[in-house]
Amino acid sequence: MRVQGKPGAQVVRIGSRLDAGTSAGLRQRLHDAVDSGTGDLILDLSKLEMIDATGLGVLVGTHRRALAAERRLVLRRVPPRIMRVLAVTRLNRVLRVEVPAAAVA
């Protein structure tokens, strides 16, 4: 995970796995990012290959924490495989997923 500060937003790059083995450390880092910044908290998921129920829980928990801090959690560059998981679980209706500019046109 790498956190980059941007004016009005923070970008966090997530690694290849978000599962039971990686969730504990990542959860704390994401909560720290929510608590220490302002504006949108953007998670770049472009490298994410695998997510399980624990990882989905981390996303939902971070989303709730961001809302409580009057911030938004935004998922960016979501791979198709991960987007399918979000759609099947209907989390794509709860979590904000950034749509690439090319897909809008």
Secondary structure, DSSP 8 states (H G I E B T S, - for coil): -EEEEETTEEEEE--SEESTTTHHHHHHHHHHHHHH--SEEEEE-TT--EE-HHHHHHHHHHHHHHHHTT--EEEES--HHHHHHHHHTTGGGTSEE---HHHH-
